[in-house]
Amino acid sequence: MCGVEVDDNLLSEKPCSIPTAHYVVFDELPEYADVYWVISVSNFRAALLAGKQVPGGMRYVSVSVKDDCLVEQLEDILLTSVEASGGARNISGFYGISDKLANLLLREASPWKQD
């Protein structure tokens, strides 16, 4: 992916680094202190995921808003966050959340529900 040649063991002399999604934890929200937030894009849809560390990996749940008037705003912010990370709705993967999404999460902490 980053253009370096690798040997039979898939190692290279030159390091290769590729940006990846970063997870966000909010210390300001005690009820979510052990939750990692990330955006997942799959099948042309962006979803907000909350993850918790469990033995052997992470367990993710999709999260949405209870307040109908925030639904459209959340969808727009999710796609904007994905695009700001260099992605698009047709590129599946995990993406970091934008400052705007982080502010929405902090401001509207109570209306979140697990899908």
DSSP file with accessible surface (Angstrom, degrees, kcal/mol):
  #  RESIDUE AA STRUCTURE BP1 BP2  ACC     N-H-->O    O-->H-N    N-H-->O    O-->H-N    TCO  KAPPA ALPHA  PHI   PSI    X-CA   Y-CA   Z-CA
    1    1 A M              0   0  212      0, 0.0    15,-0.0     0, 0.0     0, 0.0   0.000 360.0 360.0 360.0 -34.8    0.0    0.0    0.0
    2    2 A a        -     0   0   51      2,-0.1    15,-0.1    16,-0.0     0, 0.0   0.309 360.0-108.0-104.1  10.3    2.8    2.5    0.7
    3    3 A G  S    S+     0   0   75      1,-0.3     2,-0.2    13,-0.1    13,-0.0   0.565  70.6 135.0  86.1   8.8    5.1    1.4   -2.1
    4    4 A V        -     0   0   36     10,-0.1     2,-0.4     1,-0.0    -1,-0.3  -0.636  55.3-118.9 -90.2 151.4    7.8   -0.4   -0.2
    5    5 A E        -     0   0  180     -2,-0.2     2,-0.3     5,-0.0     8,-0.3  -0.715  29.9-159.1 -86.5 138.8    9.2   -3.7   -1.4
    6    6 A V        -     0   0   78     -2,-0.4     6,-0.2     6,-0.1     2,-0.0  -0.862   9.2-129.5-117.3 154.2    8.8   -6.6    1.1
    7    7 A D    >   -     0   0   79      4,-2.5     3,-2.2    -2,-0.3    -1,-0.1  -0.142  47.6 -77.4 -87.5-170.7   10.7   -9.9    1.4
    8    8 A D  T 3  S+     0   0  168      1,-0.3    -1,-0.1     2,-0.1    -2,-0.0   0.726 133.8  53.6 -62.6 -22.3    9.2  -13.4    1.6
    9    9 A N  T 3  S-     0   0  126      2,-0.1    -1,-0.3     0, 0.0     3,-0.1   0.235 119.1-111.3 -94.1  11.4    8.5  -12.7    5.3
   10   10 A L  S <  S+     0   0  137     -3,-2.2     2,-0.3     1,-0.2    -2,-0.1   0.828  76.3 131.5  60.0  37.3    6.6   -9.5    4.4
   11   11 A L        -     0   0  106      4,-0.0    -4,-2.5     2,-0.0     2,-0.3  -0.841  37.4-164.4-114.3 153.8    9.3   -7.3    6.0
   12   12 A S        -     0   0   47     -2,-0.3    -6,-0.1    -6,-0.2     4,-0.1  -0.957  28.0-133.2-135.6 156.1   11.0   -4.3    4.6
   13   13 A E  S    S+     0   0  205     -2,-0.3    -1,-0.1    -8,-0.3    -7,-0.1   0.814  97.2  63.0 -73.8 -31.0   14.1   -2.3    5.4
   14   14 A K  S    S-     0   0  141     -9,-0.3    -1,-0.1    -3,-0.1   -10,-0.1  -0.825  93.1-119.6 -97.6 128.0   12.1    0.9    5.1
   15   15 A P        -     0   0  116      0, 0.0     2,-0.5     0, 0.0    -2,-0.1  -0.314  22.8-152.3 -65.1 149.8    9.2    1.5    7.5
   16   16 A a        -     0   0   59     -4,-0.1     2,-0.4     2,-0.0   -13,-0.1  -0.988  13.5-177.6-125.1 121.9    5.8    1.9    6.1
   17   17 A S        -     0   0  113     -2,-0.5     0, 0.0   -15,-0.1     0, 0.0  -0.981   4.2-175.8-125.3 137.4    3.1    3.8    7.9
   18   18 A I        -     0   0   73     -2,-0.4    -2,-0.0     0, 0.0   -16,-0.0  -0.994  34.3-107.8-128.0 132.4   -0.4    4.3    6.8
   19   19 A P        -     0   0  124      0, 0.0     2,-0.3     0, 0.0     3,-0.0  -0.328  41.9-174.1 -59.9 138.0   -2.9    6.5    8.7
   20   20 A T        -     0   0  122      1,-0.0    75,-0.1    75,-0.0    76,-0.1  -0.842  33.0 -79.2-126.9 168.8   -5.6    4.5   10.5
   21   21 A A        -     0   0   23     -2,-0.3     2,-0.4    73,-0.3    74,-0.1  -0.365  42.8-143.8 -66.0 143.4   -8.7    5.4   12.4
   22   22 A H        -     0   0  105     -2,-0.0    75,-0.4    75,-0.0     2,-0.3  -0.876   8.9-131.9-109.0 145.5   -8.2    6.7   15.9
   23   23 A Y        -     0   0   95     -2,-0.4     2,-0.4    73,-0.1    15,-0.2  -0.734  17.3-146.0 -93.7 146.1  -10.5    5.9   18.8
   24   24 A V  B     -A   37   0A  29     13,-1.6    13,-2.7    -2,-0.3     2,-0.4  -0.934  10.9-169.4-116.9 135.3  -11.7    8.6   21.0
   25   25 A V        -     0   0   52     -2,-0.4     2,-0.7    11,-0.2    11,-0.1  -0.981  14.3-144.8-120.3 135.7  -12.4    8.3   24.8
   26   26 A F    >   -     0   0   10      6,-0.4     3,-1.1     9,-0.4     6,-0.2  -0.874  16.0-177.6-105.7 108.3  -14.2   11.1   26.6
   27   27 A D  T 3  S+     0   0  137     -2,-0.7    -1,-0.2     1,-0.2     6,-0.1   0.735  82.7  69.8 -69.6 -21.2  -13.1   11.6   30.2
   28   28 A E  T 3  S+     0   0  127      1,-0.2    -1,-0.2    -3,-0.1     5,-0.1   0.615  92.1  61.7 -72.0 -14.7  -15.7   14.3   30.5
   29   29 A L    X   -     0   0   16     -3,-1.1     3,-2.2     1,-0.2    -1,-0.2  -0.803  64.8-174.5-115.2  90.1  -18.5   11.6   30.4
   30   30 A P  G >  S+     0   0  101      0, 0.0     3,-1.5     0, 0.0     4,-0.2   0.850  83.9  59.1 -56.3 -33.6  -18.0    9.3   33.4
   31   31 A E  G 3  S+     0   0  116      1,-0.3     3,-0.1     2,-0.1    -2,-0.0   0.694 114.5  37.4 -70.2 -15.6  -20.8    7.0   32.2
   32   32 A Y  G X  S+     0   0   51     -3,-2.2     3,-2.0    -6,-0.2    -6,-0.4   0.052  78.6 124.1-118.1  24.9  -18.8    6.4   29.0
   33   33 A A  T <  S+     0   0   50     -3,-1.5    -2,-0.1     1,-0.3    -1,-0.1   0.799  79.9  40.1 -60.7 -30.4  -15.3    6.4   30.5
   34   34 A D  T 3  S+     0   0   90     -4,-0.2     2,-0.4    -3,-0.1    19,-0.4   0.123  94.4 107.4-106.7  23.3  -14.4    3.0   29.2
   35   35 A V    <   -     0   0    7     -3,-2.0     2,-0.5    -9,-0.1    -9,-0.4  -0.853  54.7-153.2-106.9 133.7  -16.1    3.5   25.7
   36   36 A Y  E     - B   0  51A  67     15,-3.0    15,-2.8    -2,-0.4     2,-0.4  -0.918  13.9-149.8-104.6 126.2  -14.1    4.0   22.5
   37   37 A W  E     +AB  24  50A   4    -13,-2.7   -13,-1.6    -2,-0.5     2,-0.3  -0.794  27.6 149.9-101.1 138.6  -15.9    5.9   19.8
   38   38 A V  E     - B   0  49A   0     11,-2.0    11,-3.1    -2,-0.4     2,-0.4  -0.976  40.1-116.7-157.4 160.7  -15.3    5.4   16.1
   39   39 A I  E     -CB  95  48A   0     56,-2.8    56,-2.8    -2,-0.3     2,-0.5  -0.902  23.4-160.4-105.7 134.4  -17.2    5.6   12.8
   40   40 A S  E     -CB  94  47A  28      7,-2.9     7,-2.7    -2,-0.4     2,-0.5  -0.955   0.4-161.7-113.8 130.9  -17.7    2.5   10.6
   41   41 A V  E     +CB  93  46A   2     52,-2.9    52,-1.9    -2,-0.5     2,-0.3  -0.960  25.4 147.6-112.4 126.9  -18.6    2.7    6.9
   42   42 A S  E >   + B   0  45A  57      3,-2.3     3,-1.6    -2,-0.5    -2,-0.1  -0.963  63.6   6.8-156.3 140.1  -20.1   -0.3    5.3
   43   43 A N  T 3  S-     0   0  136     -2,-0.3    47,-0.1     1,-0.3     3,-0.1   0.892 129.4 -58.4  52.4  41.7  -22.6   -0.7    2.4
   44   44 A F  T 3  S+     0   0  130     45,-0.5     2,-0.4     1,-0.2    -1,-0.3   0.672 116.0 110.2  66.5  18.1  -22.5    3.0    1.7
   45   45 A R  E <   -B   42   0A 170     -3,-1.6    -3,-2.3    44,-0.1     2,-0.4  -0.975  57.9-145.5-126.1 140.6  -23.7    3.9    5.2
   46   46 A A  E     -B   41   0A  20     -2,-0.4     2,-0.4    -5,-0.2    -5,-0.2  -0.869  20.8-175.4-102.3 135.1  -21.8    5.5    8.1
   47   47 A A  E     -B   40   0A  32     -7,-2.7    -7,-2.9    -2,-0.4     2,-0.5  -0.985  25.7-126.0-131.9 142.3  -22.5    4.4   11.6
   48   48 A L  E     -BD  39  63A   1     15,-0.6    15,-2.8    -2,-0.4     2,-0.4  -0.749  32.4-164.0 -84.3 126.8  -21.3    5.6   15.0
   49   49 A L  E     -BD  38  62A  21    -11,-3.1   -11,-2.0    -2,-0.5     2,-0.5  -0.915  14.4-157.6-115.7 143.9  -19.9    2.8   17.0
   50   50 A A  E     -BD  37  61A  12     11,-2.6    11,-2.3    -2,-0.4     2,-0.4  -0.979  20.0-167.4-113.8 129.3  -19.1    2.5   20.7
   51   51 A G  E     -BD  36  60A   0    -15,-2.8   -15,-3.0    -2,-0.5     2,-0.4  -0.905  12.3-166.3-122.1 147.2  -16.6   -0.1   21.6
   52   52 A K  E     - D   0  59A  85      7,-2.2     7,-2.6    -2,-0.4     2,-0.3  -0.987  30.1-112.6-126.9 141.8  -15.5   -1.7   24.8
   53   53 A Q  E     + D   0  58A 136    -19,-0.4     5,-0.2    -2,-0.4     3,-0.0  -0.559  40.8 173.0 -72.5 132.3  -12.4   -3.8   25.4
   54   54 A V  E >   - D   0  57A  61      3,-2.8     3,-2.4    -2,-0.3     0, 0.0  -0.895  48.6 -68.3-130.8 162.2  -13.2   -7.4   26.2
   55   55 A P  T 3  S+     0   0  137      0, 0.0     3,-0.0     0, 0.0     0, 0.0  -0.305 124.1  14.9 -54.2 125.0  -10.9  -10.4   26.5
   56   56 A G  T 3  S-     0   0   96      1,-0.1     2,-0.3    -3,-0.0    -3,-0.0   0.469 132.1 -38.1  90.8   1.4   -9.5  -11.1   23.0
   57   57 A G  E <  S-D   54   0A  38     -3,-2.4    -3,-2.8     2,-0.0     2,-0.3  -0.995  84.2 -36.0 155.6-147.2  -10.5   -7.8   21.4
   58   58 A M  E     -D   53   0A  57     -2,-0.3     2,-0.5    -5,-0.2    -5,-0.2  -0.907  33.8-149.4-119.9 146.7  -13.2   -5.2   21.1
   59   59 A R  E     -D   52   0A 137     -7,-2.6    -7,-2.2    -2,-0.3     2,-0.3  -0.977  22.0-163.2-114.3 122.4  -17.0   -5.5   21.3
   60   60 A Y  E     -D   51   0A  69     -2,-0.5     2,-0.4    -9,-0.2    -9,-0.2  -0.827  11.4-172.6-108.3 145.9  -18.8   -2.8   19.2
   61   61 A V  E     -D   50   0A  28    -11,-2.3   -11,-2.6    -2,-0.3     2,-0.3  -0.987  28.4-118.2-130.2 144.2  -22.4   -1.7   19.3
   62   62 A S  E     -D   49   0A  40     -2,-0.4    53,-2.8    53,-0.3     2,-0.4  -0.608  31.6-156.4 -77.8 141.6  -24.0    0.7   16.9
   63   63 A V  E     +DE  48 114A  11    -15,-2.8   -15,-0.6    -2,-0.3     2,-0.3  -0.947  16.8 169.1-124.4 138.7  -25.3    3.9   18.5
   64   64 A S  E     - E   0 113A  26     49,-2.3    49,-2.6    -2,-0.4     2,-0.3  -0.801  34.9 -94.0-134.4-178.7  -28.0    6.3   17.3
   65   65 A V  E     - E   0 112A   5     -2,-0.3    47,-0.2    47,-0.2     6,-0.1  -0.750  11.3-149.6-102.7 148.5  -29.9    9.2   18.8
   66   66 A K  S    S+     0   0  129     45,-2.4     2,-0.6    -2,-0.3    -1,-0.1   0.802  81.3  81.9 -79.4 -32.1  -33.2    9.1   20.5
   67   67 A D  S >> S-     0   0   73     44,-0.2     3,-1.7     1,-0.2     4,-0.6  -0.652  70.5-152.5 -82.2 114.6  -34.2   12.6   19.4
   68   68 A D  H >> S+     0   0  137     -2,-0.6     3,-0.9     1,-0.3     4,-0.6   0.815  92.4  61.6 -57.9 -32.4  -35.5   12.4   15.8
   69   69 A C  H 3> S+     0   0   96      1,-0.2     4,-0.5     2,-0.2    -1,-0.3   0.728 103.0  51.4 -71.8 -15.5  -34.4   16.0   15.0
   70   70 A L  H <> S+     0   0   11     -3,-1.7     4,-3.0     2,-0.1    -1,-0.2   0.625  89.1  82.5 -90.9 -12.6  -30.8   15.0   15.6
   71   71 A V  H <X S+     0   0   53     -3,-0.9     4,-2.3    -4,-0.6     5,-0.2   0.943  95.1  41.0 -59.6 -51.5  -30.9   12.0   13.3
   72   72 A E  H  X S+     0   0  138     -4,-0.6     4,-2.3     2,-0.2    -1,-0.2   0.913 115.0  52.5 -64.8 -40.2  -30.3   14.0   10.1
   73   73 A Q  H  X S+     0   0   70     -4,-0.5     4,-2.4     1,-0.2    -2,-0.2   0.926 109.7  49.6 -61.8 -41.4  -27.7   16.2   11.8
   74   74 A L  H  X S+     0   0   11     -4,-3.0     4,-2.8     1,-0.2    -2,-0.2   0.928 109.2  51.2 -63.8 -45.1  -25.8   13.1   13.0
   75   75 A E  H  X S+     0   0   91     -4,-2.3     4,-2.1    -5,-0.2    -1,-0.2   0.922 111.6  47.6 -59.0 -43.6  -25.8   11.5    9.5
   76   76 A D  H  X S+     0   0   91     -4,-2.3     4,-2.3     1,-0.2    -1,-0.2   0.922 113.4  47.5 -63.0 -44.1  -24.4   14.7    8.0
   77   77 A I  H  X S+     0   0    5     -4,-2.4     4,-2.6     2,-0.2    -2,-0.2   0.887 109.3  54.1 -67.7 -37.7  -21.7   15.0   10.6
   78   78 A L  H  X S+     0   0    6     -4,-2.8     4,-2.3     2,-0.2    -1,-0.2   0.952 111.6  44.1 -60.1 -48.6  -20.7   11.3   10.3
   79   79 A L  H  X S+     0   0   25     -4,-2.1     4,-2.6     1,-0.2    -2,-0.2   0.891 112.6  52.1 -66.2 -36.9  -20.2   11.6    6.5
   80   80 A T  H  X S+     0   0   77     -4,-2.3     4,-2.4     1,-0.2    -1,-0.2   0.912 109.7  50.1 -63.6 -40.7  -18.3   14.9    7.0
   81   81 A S  H  X S+     0   0    1     -4,-2.6     4,-1.2     2,-0.2    -2,-0.2   0.908 110.8  49.2 -63.2 -43.0  -16.0   13.2    9.5
   82   82 A V  H ><>S+     0   0    0     -4,-2.3     5,-2.5     1,-0.2     3,-0.6   0.941 112.2  47.5 -62.1 -46.7  -15.4   10.3    7.1
   83   83 A E  H ><5S+     0   0  116     -4,-2.6     3,-1.8     1,-0.2    -2,-0.2   0.882 107.5  56.1 -64.1 -36.9  -14.6   12.7    4.3
   84   84 A A  H 3<5S+     0   0   81     -4,-2.4    -1,-0.2     1,-0.3    -2,-0.2   0.781 104.6  54.6 -66.4 -23.9  -12.3   14.8    6.6
   85   85 A S  T <<5S-     0   0   63     -4,-1.2    -1,-0.3    -3,-0.6    -2,-0.2   0.327 128.2 -99.6 -88.2   4.1  -10.3   11.5    7.2
   86   86 A G  T < 5S+     0   0   66     -3,-1.8    -3,-0.2     1,-0.3    -2,-0.1   0.572  88.3 112.9  89.9  10.0   -9.8   11.0    3.5
   87   87 A G      < -     0   0   11     -5,-2.5     2,-0.3    -6,-0.2    -1,-0.3  -0.320  47.2-156.0-103.1-172.0  -12.7    8.5    3.2
   88   88 A A    >   -     0   0   27      3,-0.4     3,-2.1    -2,-0.1   -44,-0.1  -0.961  39.3 -95.3-157.6 166.9  -16.0    8.4    1.4
   89   89 A R  T 3  S+     0   0  127     -2,-0.3   -45,-0.5     1,-0.3   -44,-0.1   0.712 123.7  54.1 -65.7 -15.4  -19.3    6.6    1.8
   90   90 A N  T 3  S+     0   0  107    -46,-0.1     2,-0.6     1,-0.1    -1,-0.3   0.294  92.4  79.9-100.6  11.0  -18.2    4.1   -0.8
   91   91 A I  S <  S-     0   0   83     -3,-2.1    -3,-0.4     2,-0.1    -1,-0.1  -0.887  75.9-147.5-118.7  98.7  -14.9    3.2    1.0
   92   92 A S        +     0   0   80     -2,-0.6     2,-0.3    -5,-0.1   -50,-0.2  -0.297  47.4  83.7 -65.2 147.6  -15.7    0.7    3.8
   93   93 A G  E    S-C   41   0A  32    -52,-1.9   -52,-2.9     2,-0.0     2,-0.4  -0.921  76.4 -57.6 152.4-175.2  -13.6    0.9    7.0
   94   94 A F  E     -C   40   0A  88     -2,-0.3     2,-0.3   -54,-0.2   -73,-0.3  -0.828  47.3-174.4 -99.0 141.1  -13.2    2.6   10.4
   95   95 A Y  E     -C   39   0A  26    -56,-2.8   -56,-2.8    -2,-0.4   -13,-0.1  -0.970  24.6-111.4-135.6 149.7  -12.7    6.3   10.6
   96   96 A G        -     0   0    1     -2,-0.3     2,-0.3   -58,-0.2   -11,-0.1  -0.301  37.3-106.8 -74.0 160.9  -11.9    8.7   13.4
   97   97 A I        -     0   0   12    -75,-0.4    -1,-0.1   -60,-0.3     2,-0.1  -0.639  30.1-124.3 -91.6 148.6  -14.5   11.2   14.6
   98   98 A S     >  -     0   0   27     -2,-0.3     4,-2.6   -21,-0.2     5,-0.2  -0.355  26.2-106.4 -83.0 168.3  -14.2   15.0   13.9
   99   99 A D  H  > S+     0   0  134      1,-0.2     4,-2.7     2,-0.2     5,-0.2   0.885 121.9  55.8 -60.3 -38.9  -14.2   17.8   16.4
  100  100 A K  H  > S+     0   0  135      2,-0.2     4,-1.9     1,-0.2    -1,-0.2   0.919 109.8  44.7 -62.2 -41.9  -17.7   18.6   15.4
  101  101 A L  H  > S+     0   0    0      2,-0.2     4,-2.7     1,-0.2    -2,-0.2   0.913 111.4  53.4 -68.5 -40.3  -18.9   15.1   16.1
  102  102 A A  H  X S+     0   0   14     -4,-2.6     4,-2.4     1,-0.2    -2,-0.2   0.928 108.8  49.7 -59.9 -42.9  -17.0   15.0   19.4
  103  103 A N  H  X S+     0   0   93     -4,-2.7     4,-2.7     1,-0.2     5,-0.2   0.892 110.2  50.5 -64.0 -38.4  -18.7   18.2   20.4
  104  104 A L  H  X S+     0   0    1     -4,-1.9     4,-2.8     2,-0.2    -2,-0.2   0.926 110.0  50.4 -64.4 -42.4  -22.1   16.7   19.5
  105  105 A L  H  < S+     0   0    1     -4,-2.7    -2,-0.2     1,-0.2    -1,-0.2   0.918 114.7  43.6 -61.1 -43.1  -21.3   13.6   21.6
  106  106 A L  H >< S+     0   0   54     -4,-2.4     3,-0.7    -5,-0.2    -2,-0.2   0.908 117.9  44.3 -69.3 -40.9  -20.4   15.8   24.6
  107  107 A R  H 3< S+     0   0  143     -4,-2.7     3,-0.2     1,-0.2    -2,-0.2   0.874 123.4  34.1 -72.1 -38.1  -23.3   18.1   24.2
  108  108 A E  T 3< S+     0   0   52     -4,-2.8     4,-0.3    -5,-0.2    -1,-0.2  -0.198  73.4 138.9-113.1  42.9  -25.9   15.5   23.6
  109  109 A A    X   +     0   0   12     -3,-0.7     3,-0.9     1,-0.2    -1,-0.2   0.852  67.4  55.3 -60.6 -34.7  -24.6   12.7   25.8
  110  110 A S  T 3  S+     0   0   99     -3,-0.2    -1,-0.2     1,-0.2    -2,-0.1   0.789  94.9  63.5 -74.3 -27.4  -28.0   11.6   27.2
  111  111 A P  T 3  S+     0   0   15      0, 0.0   -45,-2.4     0, 0.0    -1,-0.2   0.463  76.1 114.1 -81.3   5.9  -29.9   11.0   23.9
  112  112 A W  E <   -E   65   0A  13     -3,-0.9     2,-0.3    -4,-0.3   -47,-0.2  -0.493  41.6-178.9 -77.8 142.1  -27.7    8.1   22.8
  113  113 A K  E     -E   64   0A  95    -49,-2.6   -49,-2.3    -2,-0.2     2,-0.4  -0.976  29.4-114.2-136.9 151.1  -29.1    4.7   22.5
  114  114 A Q  E      E   63   0A 123     -2,-0.3   -51,-0.2   -51,-0.2   -49,-0.0  -0.690 360.0 360.0 -83.9 133.3  -27.7    1.3   21.6
  115  115 A D              0   0  110    -53,-2.8   -53,-0.3    -2,-0.4    -1,-0.0  -0.538 360.0 360.0 -84.3 360.0  -29.2   -0.2   18.4
